[in-house]
Each structure stands twice: as structure tokens, then as C-alpha cells.
Amino acid sequence: MSSTSVLSSASNATINVFDTVSNTATAATKLINGISTGADMFERMMNDMDQRHAMRSKLDHADYERELLSSYAEKISSRESAYQRRMADDPIFAKLFAENYAELKTLLNPVVSE
């Protein structure tokens, strides 16, 4: 084997090593870019989900408040309507109801004297 062929082989080997290093660096760069792109996509997805949750929460709160108010208004109205009908039909019940209501209200809200 001549010295020229040895040098040529060494040169080719060196070039192959550099090509391998270059290809590995390119692959590593692509991998890092892919991971970075994936992380960006994940962040955008999480931000979108957070914004949607905030909007849904605001609407759920408004709906819950309306439902709660309607429910209690209906409950109180039904009860008071029944009392009004019974008091209209039974004057003794009406008198006792008014007296007991006033007495119980005083027990719950006593007058504080200074």
C-alpha cells in the first residue's frame, strides 16, 4: 500500500467522522426543535383550556345564581301563597299565625336597649 492511498484512506475516514458528527448535530438540533415546538403547542393548548374554563366558570356562576334565586323565590312564593289561602279560609289560624310570627321574630331579633 502506498503512502498516497494511506493518506487518502485517512482523509476519507476523517471526512466520514466529520460527516457523522455533522449528521448527529443536525439530528440533535432537529430533536431539540421538535421538543421546543411540542412544548409551545402544549403551552398554547393549556392557555386555550384555561381561557375556556374561565369563560365557562363565569357563565356557570351566572346560571347558578339565577337558578338559586328562582328556586328560593318559587319556594317562598308557594309557602306564602298557601298561608294566604289558609288565613283567608280560617280567621283563627290567621290571628294565631300573626301572633306567633311576631313573637318568633322578636326572639330571633331582640331589641337591644342602650
C-alpha positions as CSV (number, residue, x, y, z in Angstrom):
1,M,0.0,0.0,0.0
2,S,1.4,3.3,-1.0
3,S,1.6,6.3,1.2
4,T,-0.8,8.2,-1.1
5,S,-3.5,5.5,-0.6
6,V,-2.9,5.6,3.2
7,L,-3.3,9.3,3.3
8,S,-6.4,9.1,1.1
9,S,-7.9,6.5,3.4
10,A,-7.1,8.6,6.4
11,S,-8.6,11.6,4.7
12,N,-11.7,9.7,3.8
13,A,-12.0,8.4,7.4
14,T,-11.6,11.9,8.7
15,I,-14.3,13.2,6.3
16,N,-16.6,10.3,7.4
17,V,-16.1,11.2,11.0
18,F,-16.9,14.8,10.4
19,D,-19.9,13.8,8.3
20,T,-21.1,11.6,11.2
21,V,-20.6,14.4,13.7
22,S,-22.4,16.8,11.4
23,N,-25.3,14.4,10.9
24,T,-25.5,13.8,14.6
25,A,-25.5,17.5,15.4
26,T,-28.2,18.1,12.7
27,A,-30.3,15.3,14.2
28,A,-29.9,16.6,17.7
29,T,-30.9,20.1,16.5
30,K,-34.0,18.8,14.9
31,L,-34.8,16.8,18.0
32,I,-34.4,19.9,20.2
33,N,-36.5,22.0,17.7
34,G,-39.2,19.3,17.7
35,I,-39.3,19.2,21.5
36,S,-39.5,23.0,21.6
37,T,-42.3,23.1,19.1
38,G,-44.2,20.5,21.1
39,A,-43.7,22.5,24.3
40,D,-45.0,25.6,22.5
41,M,-48.0,23.7,21.3
42,F,-48.7,22.3,24.7
43,E,-48.5,25.8,26.3
44,R,-50.9,27.2,23.7
45,M,-53.3,24.3,24.4
46,M,-53.1,24.9,28.1
47,N,-53.7,28.6,27.7
48,D,-56.7,27.9,25.5
49,M,-58.1,25.5,28.0
50,D,-57.6,28.0,30.8
51,Q,-59.4,30.7,28.9
52,R,-62.3,28.4,28.1
53,H,-62.6,27.3,31.7
54,A,-62.7,30.9,32.9
55,M,-65.5,31.7,30.4
56,R,-67.4,28.6,31.3
57,S,-67.0,29.3,35.0
58,K,-68.3,32.9,34.6
59,L,-71.4,31.6,32.8
60,D,-71.9,28.7,35.2
61,H,-71.8,31.2,38.1
62,A,-74.4,33.5,36.5
63,D,-76.6,30.4,35.7
64,Y,-76.2,29.1,39.3
65,E,-77.2,32.5,40.7
66,R,-80.3,32.7,38.5
67,E,-81.3,29.1,39.4
68,L,-80.8,29.7,43.1
69,L,-82.8,32.9,43.1
70,S,-85.6,31.3,41.1
71,S,-85.7,28.2,43.3
72,Y,-85.9,30.2,46.5
73,A,-88.4,32.7,45.0
74,E,-90.6,29.7,44.0
75,K,-90.3,28.0,47.4
76,I,-91.1,31.2,49.3
77,S,-94.0,32.1,47.0
78,S,-95.6,28.7,47.2
79,R,-95.3,28.7,51.0
80,E,-96.7,32.3,51.3
81,S,-99.5,31.5,48.9
82,A,-100.5,28.5,50.9
83,Y,-100.5,30.7,54.1
84,Q,-102.6,33.4,52.4
85,R,-105.2,30.9,51.3
86,R,-105.4,29.2,54.7
87,M,-105.6,32.6,56.5
88,A,-108.4,33.7,54.2
89,D,-110.3,30.5,54.9
90,D,-109.6,30.3,58.7
91,P,-109.6,33.6,60.7
92,I,-108.5,31.8,63.9
93,F,-105.4,30.4,62.1
94,A,-104.7,33.9,60.7
95,K,-104.8,35.5,64.1
96,L,-102.6,32.8,65.7
97,F,-100.2,32.9,62.8
98,A,-99.7,36.6,63.0
99,E,-99.2,36.5,66.8
100,N,-96.7,33.6,66.7
101,Y,-94.8,35.1,63.7
102,A,-94.3,38.3,65.6
103,E,-93.3,36.5,68.8
104,L,-90.8,34.3,67.0
105,K,-89.4,37.2,65.0
106,T,-88.8,39.1,68.3
107,L,-86.9,36.0,69.7
108,L,-84.6,35.9,66.7
109,N,-84.1,39.7,66.6
110,P,-84.2,41.0,70.1
111,V,-84.3,44.8,70.6
112,V,-81.0,45.9,72.3
113,S,-81.5,48.8,74.7
114,E,-78.7,51.2,75.4
